[in-house]
Amino acid sequence: MRSELTDRSPVGCDWDPTPGSPEAVADRATRVRHAAEAQWDQADAVAAVLRTVAPPYWSGMAAEAFAARLHTVIDAGRKAAARLNEGADALDAWADAMGDAQELADSALSRAEKALEDIERTELAMASLGVADDATLYRLRMRLEDAQTRLDRARADAREAEAAYHSSETTFGRAVGEAVRDAMAPLPSSEGAAFGSGLSALAVLDPSASVNANHMSMLRRLTPEAWALLVAANPRLLQDFWEHPPSPDAVASWWKGLEGTPLEQRLISAVPELLGNLAGLPFAVRDRCNRAVYAEALKRASDLTDEQRRALAQVGAALLRGARDAPSSLVCFNLHGSVPLVAVGFGELDRANTVTWAAAGMDSDASAATYSWSESALNLLSEQDRLDPTQSHAVVAWLGYDAPDRVTVSTPGPASAGAYRFSYELDGTHAARSTRADVPPPLIAVVAHSYGTTMAAAALTRVKHPVDSFTMLGSAGIDTGLVPSLSNLKVRAADGSPAVYATAARSDVLAPVGSKVAGRALPNHEAALPGLLPLEGDLAPWTQGRTIAGARSFSSEGAYVPGEGYLLPTKGHSALGSGDSRSGFLGATAPAGHGYFDVNTESLRNTAATSIGRPELVVGVLTATK
């Protein structure tokens, strides 16, 4: 198989002018012919049934009506078989034409490489001449002209091969489209055309490429009308795109070429449920698309599951709550997974100087926690704004994975699955801004709580573009099977060390106990020490888990700040406190005002400082963990 990585600069191309696999197209032709044969056999089988219900076996008006229907089925089956054969013929012709174009292009490349070698060799010979006789100089000049002529011819042939390829591709698409339209006469002509163009685009996907790469090829090739038909016929495709997203850099570059064109608006109208969850698109576009899908989901709420309806209510409350304090965006909205998947953004995501992704932990599925996690994100955003009002800030409350419960929290599965998607979202933030000339790139931070730290750490080993900081609160531990060392995290340095931070309240017993049970390593050495609380007693051995070095730890125990007053301590494991005292399993639920993300806590203050790239504003000292 030809390699797409071949250097084609000798013929003046930085792309493959004749991409694709003739063998794969020919294989599809064979499969289409088999389908045509099966369709014809089915028509013959119906014809055999027709003979058994014809006179003298059955007569009368009912028999005539039934026979007429069978004739319609037989005719439709045979017509479909004929059209399938025509499609197979078109595929075979396309495979041959593709092969011919590739042969010419490859020949041109080989000849161009040889001509360039000859040019270089001749120029060196001419440069090394001392006093040369006219005959020698003439021969070298003639040799140079001949090599240049051959190079020009090779490059012309490469352009000819590319033109022939695209001409044949157009002919193929037209032939398939005509076959499909003829086979589907009852369909509106626009749908037939869209189906035909969609089929021609899908037929040239490379079977050896990754699913992610083929998804990007589909984005480039399919028309909005073809997309609408394809998604309507196969809604599972939306979840496939979620689980195997195309490269955010490629998505951002593709969308940049569509901005301001009619095609942009047609795509938004045709497939908002696809575009809304496409990492690399501008957040404003994603918000527009996801709000449209959300509005449609509200209209058909009676058809949804109880969990989906709870997610709708949570999203609505979060957007309403955010609208009071900051611009809000529906960054992700996916009802096609095993659980609803959501992300809500606050602040001007497309323009902010800092963008923080906040990853939730255990028991934080979107149907139960979108509102409360959005409250945590808004508290963080407010503190970021207070600490550094000279910069603009934005925070995304991310609940885009199937968060574990108390049973699955000890397993790596949710972290591994969530990390894959989360890494694309982080790279998408970088990609979406990289195409903008009017705003600078943002500082990108990750803040995670509980099991969210387990998931986010795994994601930070996968990202293409490093983030600027990673802050862990009440970590449930790092899975060293996924992250052997914090040095594996793609996080930039601050003050000479990776900007990786961690905090764990002394009264947060659940995090170290959970980490110990799961065999994960704590990023806070102090959280792994016995005797965290006088009331622990027999629990002390369970807090003596493994640790992992590489983070810088800060306090969540409360402090006095001159000129500001007292910052409250965190008294449990929860992000936001509730009630008058600690409650729940191992006292995990902090009292009101004493969660990690509650207003006026030392934890929130220090997390805001690290996430905006201002570690010098952390209250107390930053201690390197060992």
SULLIN-V132559 format. One record per residue. N is the residue number from 1. RES is the residue in one letter. OMEGA is omega in radians with two decimals (999 if undefined). Layout:
n->N res->RES omega->OMEGA
n->N res->RES omega->OMEGA
This chain:
n->1 res->M omega->-3.14
n->2 res->R omega->-3.14
n->3 res->S omega->3.06
n->4 res->E omega->-3.08
n->5 res->L omega->-3.13
n->6 res->T omega->3.10
n->7 res->D omega->-3.11
n->8 res->R omega->3.12
n->9 res->S omega->3.10
n->10 res->P omega->3.11
n->11 res->V omega->3.05
n->12 res->G omega->-3.14
n->13 res->C omega->2.95
n->14 res->D omega->3.09
n->15 res->W omega->3.05
n->16 res->D omega->-3.07
n->17 res->P omega->-3.10
n->18 res->T omega->-3.07
n->19 res->P omega->3.05
n->20 res->G omega->-3.11
n->21 res->S omega->3.08
n->22 res->P omega->-3.13
n->23 res->E omega->3.14
n->24 res->A omega->3.12
n->25 res->V omega->3.11
n->26 res->A omega->3.10
n->27 res->D omega->3.09
n->28 res->R omega->3.11
n->29 res->A omega->3.12
n->30 res->T omega->-3.13
n->31 res->R omega->3.10
n->32 res->V omega->3.10
n->33 res->R omega->3.09
n->34 res->H omega->3.10
n->35 res->A omega->3.11
n->36 res->A omega->3.11
n->37 res->E omega->3.12
n->38 res->A omega->3.13
n->39 res->Q omega->3.13
n->40 res->W omega->3.10
n->41 res->D omega->3.12
n->42 res->Q omega->3.09
n->43 res->A omega->3.09
n->44 res->D omega->3.14
n->45 res->A omega->3.10
n->46 res->V omega->3.10
n->47 res->A omega->3.10
n->48 res->A omega->3.07
n->49 res->V omega->-3.13
n->50 res->L omega->-3.13
n->51 res->R omega->-3.11
n->52 res->T omega->-3.14
n->53 res->V omega->3.11
n->54 res->A omega->3.06
n->55 res->P omega->0.10
n->56 res->P omega->-3.05
n->57 res->Y omega->-3.12
n->58 res->W omega->3.14
n->59 res->S omega->-3.14
n->60 res->G omega->-3.06
n->61 res->M omega->3.14
n->62 res->A omega->3.14
n->63 res->A omega->-3.14
n->64 res->E omega->3.13
n->65 res->A omega->-3.14
n->66 res->F omega->3.13
n->67 res->A omega->3.13
n->68 res->A omega->3.11
n->69 res->R omega->3.12
n->70 res->L omega->3.09
n->71 res->H omega->3.11
n->72 res->T omega->3.13
n->73 res->V omega->-3.13
n->74 res->I omega->-3.13
n->75 res->D omega->-3.14
n->76 res->A omega->3.14
n->77 res->G omega->-3.13
n->78 res->R omega->3.09
n->79 res->K omega->3.11
n->80 res->A omega->3.12
n->81 res->A omega->3.14
n->82 res->A omega->-3.13
n->83 res->R omega->3.07
n->84 res->L omega->3.09
n->85 res->N omega->3.07
n->86 res->E omega->3.08
n->87 res->G omega->3.10
n->88 res->A omega->3.09
n->89 res->D omega->3.14
n->90 res->A omega->3.10
n->91 res->L omega->3.12
n->92 res->D omega->3.13
n->93 res->A omega->3.13
n->94 res->W omega->3.10
n->95 res->A omega->3.14
n->96 res->D omega->-3.12
n->97 res->A omega->3.09
n->98 res->M omega->3.13
n->99 res->G omega->3.13
n->100 res->D omega->-3.13
n->101 res->A omega->3.11
n->102 res->Q omega->3.12
n->103 res->E omega->3.11
n->104 res->L omega->-3.13
n->105 res->A omega->-3.14
n->106 res->D omega->3.09
n->107 res->S omega->3.12
n->108 res->A omega->3.13
n->109 res->L omega->-3.14
n->110 res->S omega->-3.13
n->111 res->R omega->3.12
n->112 res->A omega->3.11
n->113 res->E omega->3.14
n->114 res->K omega->3.14
n->115 res->A omega->3.11
n->116 res->L omega->3.08
n->117 res->E omega->-3.14
n->118 res->D omega->3.12
n->119 res->I omega->-3.12
n->120 res->E omega->-3.12
n->121 res->R omega->-3.12
n->122 res->T omega->3.13
n->123 res->E omega->3.07
n->124 res->L omega->3.13
n->125 res->A omega->3.14
n->126 res->M omega->-3.12
n->127 res->A omega->-3.09
n->128 res->S omega->-3.13
n->129 res->L omega->2.97
n->130 res->G omega->3.02
n->131 res->V omega->-3.08
n->132 res->A omega->3.08
n->133 res->D omega->-3.08
n->134 res->D omega->-3.11
n->135 res->A omega->3.13
n->136 res->T omega->-3.13
n->137 res->L omega->3.13
n->138 res->Y omega->-3.14
n->139 res->R omega->-3.14
n->140 res->L omega->3.11
n->141 res->R omega->3.12
n->142 res->M omega->3.12
n->143 res->R omega->3.13
n->144 res->L omega->3.13
n->145 res->E omega->3.12
n->146 res->D omega->3.13
n->147 res->A omega->3.13
n->148 res->Q omega->3.10
n->149 res->T omega->3.13
n->150 res->R omega->3.11
n->151 res->L omega->3.13
n->152 res->D omega->3.13
n->153 res->R omega->3.14
n->154 res->A omega->3.14
n->155 res->R omega->3.07
n->156 res->A omega->3.12
n->157 res->D omega->3.11
n->158 res->A omega->3.10
n->159 res->R omega->3.10
n->160 res->E omega->3.11
n->161 res->A omega->3.13
n->162 res->E omega->3.13
n->163 res->A omega->3.13
n->164 res->A omega->3.13
n->165 res->Y omega->-3.09
n->166 res->H omega->3.09
n->167 res->S omega->3.12
n->168 res->S omega->3.11
n->169 res->E omega->3.11
n->170 res->T omega->3.12
n->171 res->T omega->3.13
n->172 res->F omega->-3.14
n->173 res->G omega->3.13
n->174 res->R omega->-3.11
n->175 res->A omega->3.13
n->176 res->V omega->3.13
n->177 res->G omega->3.12
n->178 res->E omega->3.13
n->179 res->A omega->-3.13
n->180 res->V omega->-3.13
n->181 res->R omega->3.13
n->182 res->D omega->-3.11
n->183 res->A omega->-3.06
n->184 res->M omega->-3.10
n->185 res->A omega->-3.14
n->186 res->P omega->-3.13
n->187 res->L omega->2.97
n->188 res->P omega->-3.06
n->189 res->S omega->-3.13
n->190 res->S omega->3.12
n->191 res->E omega->3.09
n->192 res->G omega->3.13
n->193 res->A omega->3.13
n->194 res->A omega->3.13
n->195 res->F omega->3.14
n->196 res->G omega->-3.14
n->197 res->S omega->3.10
n->198 res->G omega->3.13
n->199 res->L omega->3.14
n->200 res->S omega->3.11
n->201 res->A omega->-3.12
n->202 res->L omega->-3.07
n->203 res->A omega->-3.09
n->204 res->V omega->3.05
n->205 res->L omega->-3.09
n->206 res->D omega->-3.11
n->207 res->P omega->-3.13
n->208 res->S omega->-3.12
n->209 res->A omega->3.10
n->210 res->S omega->3.08
n->211 res->V omega->-3.14
n->212 res->N omega->-3.13
n->213 res->A omega->3.12
n->214 res->N omega->3.05
n->215 res->H omega->3.09
n->216 res->M omega->3.09
n->217 res->S omega->3.10
n->218 res->M omega->3.12
n->219 res->L omega->-3.09
n->220 res->R omega->-2.94
n->221 res->R omega->-3.00
n->222 res->L omega->3.05
n->223 res->T omega->3.09
n->224 res->P omega->-3.13
n->225 res->E omega->3.10
n->226 res->A omega->3.10
n->227 res->W omega->-3.11
n->228 res->A omega->3.11
n->229 res->L omega->-3.08
n->230 res->L omega->-3.14
n->231 res->V omega->3.11
n->232 res->A omega->-3.13
n->233 res->A omega->-3.05
n->234 res->N omega->-3.13
n->235 res->P omega->3.13
n->236 res->R omega->-3.14
n->237 res->L omega->-3.14
n->238 res->L omega->3.10
n->239 res->Q omega->3.07
n->240 res->D omega->3.11
n->241 res->F omega->3.10
n->242 res->W omega->-3.07
n->243 res->E omega->-3.12
n->244 res->H omega->-3.06
n->245 res->P omega->3.05
n->246 res->P omega->-3.12
n->247 res->S omega->3.11
n->248 res->P omega->3.11
n->249 res->D omega->3.13
n->250 res->A omega->3.12
n->251 res->V omega->-3.11
n->252 res->A omega->3.13
n->253 res->S omega->3.12
n->254 res->W omega->-3.09
n->255 res->W omega->3.12
n->256 res->K omega->3.13
n->257 res->G omega->-3.13
n->258 res->L omega->-3.01
n->259 res->E omega->3.12
n->260 res->G omega->-3.14
n->261 res->T omega->3.07
n->262 res->P omega->-3.12
n->263 res->L omega->3.12
n->264 res->E omega->-3.11
n->265 res->Q omega->3.12
n->266 res->R omega->3.11
n->267 res->L omega->3.13
n->268 res->I omega->3.14
n->269 res->S omega->-3.04
n->270 res->A omega->-3.03
n->271 res->V omega->3.13
n->272 res->P omega->-3.12
n->273 res->E omega->3.06
n->274 res->L omega->-3.06
n->275 res->L omega->-3.08
n->276 res->G omega->-3.11
n->277 res->N omega->-3.07
n->278 res->L omega->3.14
n->279 res->A omega->-3.09
n->280 res->G omega->3.07
n->281 res->L omega->3.04
n->282 res->P omega->-3.10
n->283 res->F omega->3.12
n->284 res->A omega->3.11
n->285 res->V omega->3.14
n->286 res->R omega->3.13
n->287 res->D omega->3.13
n->288 res->R omega->-3.11
n->289 res->C omega->-3.08
n->290 res->N omega->3.09
n->291 res->R omega->3.09
n->292 res->A omega->3.12
n->293 res->V omega->3.10
n->294 res->Y omega->3.14
n->295 res->A omega->3.10
n->296 res->E omega->3.12
n->297 res->A omega->3.09
n->298 res->L omega->-3.12
n->299 res->K omega->-3.12
n->300 res->R omega->-3.08
n->301 res->A omega->-3.12
n->302 res->S omega->3.14
n->303 res->D omega->-3.06
n->304 res->L omega->3.07
n->305 res->T omega->3.10
n->306 res->D omega->-3.13
n->307 res->E omega->3.12
n->308 res->Q omega->3.12
n->309 res->R omega->3.07
n->310 res->R omega->3.10
n->311 res->A omega->3.11
n->312 res->L omega->-3.13
n->313 res->A omega->3.13
n->314 res->Q omega->3.14
n->315 res->V omega->3.14
n->316 res->G omega->3.13
n->317 res->A omega->-3.13
n->318 res->A omega->3.13
n->319 res->L omega->3.12
n->320 res->L omega->3.12
n->321 res->R omega->-3.13
n->322 res->G omega->-3.09
n->323 res->A omega->-3.13
n->324 res->R omega->-3.01
n->325 res->D omega->-3.07
n->326 res->A omega->3.04
n->327 res->P omega->-3.11
n->328 res->S omega->-3.13
n->329 res->S omega->3.02
n->330 res->L omega->-2.99
n->331 res->V omega->3.10
n->332 res->C omega->3.06
n->333 res->F omega->-3.02
n->334 res->N omega->3.10
n->335 res->L omega->-3.05
n->336 res->H omega->-3.13
n->337 res->G omega->3.11
n->338 res->S omega->3.01
n->339 res->V omega->3.05
n->340 res->P omega->-3.09
n->341 res->L omega->-2.94
n->342 res->V omega->2.90
n->343 res->A omega->-3.14
n->344 res->V omega->-3.11
n->345 res->G omega->3.13
n->346 res->F omega->-3.04
n->347 res->G omega->-3.12
n->348 res->E omega->-3.01
n->349 res->L omega->-3.11
n->350 res->D omega->-3.08
n->351 res->R omega->-3.03
n->352 res->A omega->3.08
n->353 res->N omega->3.07
n->354 res->T omega->3.07
n->355 res->V omega->-3.13
n->356 res->T omega->3.03
n->357 res->W omega->-3.11
n->358 res->A omega->-3.07
n->359 res->A omega->-3.11
n->360 res->A omega->-3.07
n->361 res->G omega->-3.04
n->362 res->M omega->3.10
n->363 res->D omega->-3.10
n->364 res->S omega->3.02
n->365 res->D omega->-3.04
n->366 res->A omega->-3.09
n->367 res->S omega->-3.08
n->368 res->A omega->-2.91
n->369 res->A omega->-3.09
n->370 res->T omega->-3.09
n->371 res->Y omega->-3.08
n->372 res->S omega->3.12
n->373 res->W omega->3.04
n->374 res->S omega->3.07
n->375 res->E omega->3.09
n->376 res->S omega->-3.13
n->377 res->A omega->3.13
n->378 res->L omega->3.07
n->379 res->N omega->3.12
n->380 res->L omega->3.13
n->381 res->L omega->-3.14
n->382 res->S omega->3.13
n->383 res->E omega->3.06
n->384 res->Q omega->3.13
n->385 res->D omega->-3.12
n->386 res->R omega->-3.11
n->387 res->L omega->-3.11
n->388 res->D omega->-3.12
n->389 res->P omega->3.14
n->390 res->T omega->3.13
n->391 res->Q omega->3.03
n->392 res->S omega->-3.03
n->393 res->H omega->3.08
n->394 res->A omega->-3.14
n->395 res->V omega->3.07
n->396 res->V omega->3.04
n->397 res->A omega->-2.98
n->398 res->W omega->3.03
n->399 res->L omega->-3.01
n->400 res->G omega->3.06
n->401 res->Y omega->3.14
n->402 res->D omega->-3.06
n->403 res->A omega->-3.08
n->404 res->P omega->2.96
n->405 res->D omega->-3.05
n->406 res->R omega->3.09
n->407 res->V omega->-3.05
n->408 res->T omega->-3.12
n->409 res->V omega->3.14
n->410 res->S omega->-3.09
n->411 res->T omega->-3.14
n->412 res->P omega->-3.03
n->413 res->G omega->-3.13
n->414 res->P omega->-3.14
n->415 res->A omega->-3.11
n->416 res->S omega->-3.13
n->417 res->A omega->-3.13
n->418 res->G omega->-3.10
n->419 res->A omega->-3.11
n->420 res->Y omega->-3.13
n->421 res->R omega->-3.08
n->422 res->F omega->3.14
n->423 res->S omega->3.11
n->424 res->Y omega->3.11
n->425 res->E omega->3.12
n->426 res->L omega->3.09
n->427 res->D omega->3.11
n->428 res->G omega->3.09
n->429 res->T omega->3.10
n->430 res->H omega->-3.06
n->431 res->A omega->-3.10
n->432 res->A omega->-3.12
n->433 res->R omega->-3.06
n->434 res->S omega->3.14
n->435 res->T omega->-3.10
n->436 res->R omega->3.09
n->437 res->A omega->-3.03
n->438 res->D omega->3.13
n->439 res->V omega->-3.13
n->440 res->P omega->3.06
n->441 res->P omega->-3.10
n->442 res->P omega->2.88
n->443 res->L omega->-3.08
n->444 res->I omega->-3.11
n->445 res->A omega->3.02
n->446 res->V omega->3.03
n->447 res->V omega->-3.09
n->448 res->A omega->-3.11
n->449 res->H omega->3.01
n->450 res->S omega->3.13
n->451 res->Y omega->3.06
n->452 res->G omega->3.09
n->453 res->T omega->3.11
n->454 res->T omega->-3.14
n->455 res->M omega->-3.06
n->456 res->A omega->3.11
n->457 res->A omega->3.10
n->458 res->A omega->3.12
n->459 res->A omega->-3.08
n->460 res->L omega->2.96
n->461 res->T omega->-3.05
n->462 res->R omega->-3.02
n->463 res->V omega->3.06
n->464 res->K omega->-3.10
n->465 res->H omega->3.14
n->466 res->P omega->3.03
n->467 res->V omega->-3.05
n->468 res->D omega->3.07
n->469 res->S omega->3.10
n->470 res->F omega->-3.11
n->471 res->T omega->-3.09
n->472 res->M omega->3.14
n->473 res->L omega->3.12
n->474 res->G omega->-3.02
n->475 res->S omega->3.02
n->476 res->A omega->3.07
n->477 res->G omega->3.12
n->478 res->I omega->3.09
n->479 res->D omega->-3.07
n->480 res->T omega->2.98
n->481 res->G omega->3.10
n->482 res->L omega->-3.10
n->483 res->V omega->-3.09
n->484 res->P omega->-3.11
n->485 res->S omega->3.09
n->486 res->L omega->3.05
n->487 res->S omega->3.08
n->488 res->N omega->-3.12
n->489 res->L omega->3.11
n->490 res->K omega->-3.12
n->491 res->V omega->-3.12
n->492 res->R omega->-3.10
n->493 res->A omega->2.99
n->494 res->A omega->-3.09
n->495 res->D omega->3.05
n->496 res->G omega->3.13
n->497 res->S omega->3.08
n->498 res->P omega->-3.08
n->499 res->A omega->3.13
n->500 res->V omega->-3.03
n->501 res->Y omega->3.14
n->502 res->A omega->3.02
n->503 res->T omega->3.08
n->504 res->A omega->-3.14
n->505 res->A omega->3.13
n->506 res->R omega->-3.11
n->507 res->S omega->3.06
n->508 res->D omega->-3.11
n->509 res->V omega->-3.03
n->510 res->L omega->-3.06
n->511 res->A omega->-3.13
n->512 res->P omega->3.10
n->513 res->V omega->3.12
n->514 res->G omega->3.12
n->515 res->S omega->3.13
n->516 res->K omega->-3.12
n->517 res->V omega->-3.09
n->518 res->A omega->-3.11
n->519 res->G omega->3.13
n->520 res->R omega->-3.08
n->521 res->A omega->-3.13
n->522 res->L omega->3.08
n->523 res->P omega->3.11
n->524 res->N omega->3.14
n->525 res->H omega->-3.08
n->526 res->E omega->-3.14
n->527 res->A omega->-3.11
n->528 res->A omega->-3.10
n->529 res->L omega->3.10
n->530 res->P omega->3.05
n->531 res->G omega->-3.13
n->532 res->L omega->-3.13
n->533 res->L omega->3.08
n->534 res->P omega->-3.08
n->535 res->L omega->-3.09
n->536 res->E omega->3.14
n->537 res->G omega->-3.06
n->538 res->D omega->3.13
n->539 res->L omega->-3.04
n->540 res->A omega->-3.14
n->541 res->P omega->-3.12
n->542 res->W omega->3.12
n->543 res->T omega->-3.13
n->544 res->Q omega->-3.11
n->545 res->G omega->3.10
n->546 res->R omega->3.04
n->547 res->T omega->3.09
n->548 res->I omega->-3.06
n->549 res->A omega->3.01
n->550 res->G omega->3.11
n->551 res->A omega->3.01
n->552 res->R omega->-2.99
n->553 res->S omega->3.02
n->554 res->F omega->-3.03
n->555 res->S omega->2.98
n->556 res->S omega->-2.99
n->557 res->E omega->-3.12
n->558 res->G omega->-3.08
n->559 res->A omega->3.03
n->560 res->Y omega->3.13
n->561 res->V omega->3.14
n->562 res->P omega->3.12
n->563 res->G omega->3.14
n->564 res->E omega->-3.12
n->565 res->G omega->-3.05
n->566 res->Y omega->2.98
n->567 res->L omega->-3.02
n->568 res->L omega->3.08
n->569 res->P omega->2.98
n->570 res->T omega->-3.05
n->571 res->K omega->3.12
n->572 res->G omega->-3.07
n->573 res->H omega->-2.97
n->574 res->S omega->3.11
n->575 res->A omega->3.10
n->576 res->L omega->3.14
n->577 res->G omega->3.08
n->578 res->S omega->3.13
n->579 res->G omega->-3.06
n->580 res->D omega->-3.10
n->581 res->S omega->3.11
n->582 res->R omega->-3.11
n->583 res->S omega->3.10
n->584 res->G omega->-3.10
n->585 res->F omega->-3.10
n->586 res->L omega->3.13
n->587 res->G omega->-3.03
n->588 res->A omega->-3.10
n->589 res->T omega->-3.13
n->590 res->A omega->3.03
n->591 res->P omega->-3.10
n->592 res->A omega->3.10
n->593 res->G omega->-3.05
n->594 res->H omega->3.02
n->595 res->G omega->-3.12
n->596 res->Y omega->-3.07
n->597 res->F omega->3.13
n->598 res->D omega->-3.13
n->599 res->V omega->3.07
n->600 res->N omega->3.00
n->601 res->T omega->3.08
n->602 res->E omega->3.13
n->603 res->S omega->-3.13
n->604 res->L omega->-3.13
n->605 res->R omega->-3.08
n->606 res->N omega->3.10
n->607 res->T omega->3.09
n->608 res->A omega->-3.13
n->609 res->A omega->-3.10
n->610 res->T omega->-3.04
n->611 res->S omega->3.08
n->612 res->I omega->3.09
n->613 res->G omega->-3.14
n->614 res->R omega->-3.11
n->615 res->P omega->3.12
n->616 res->E omega->3.12
n->617 res->L omega->3.10
n->618 res->V omega->3.09
n->619 res->V omega->-3.11
n->620 res->G omega->-3.06
n->621 res->V omega->2.99
n->622 res->L omega->-3.06
n->623 res->T omega->3.11
n->624 res->A omega->3.14
n->625 res->T omega->-3.08
n->626 res->K omega->999
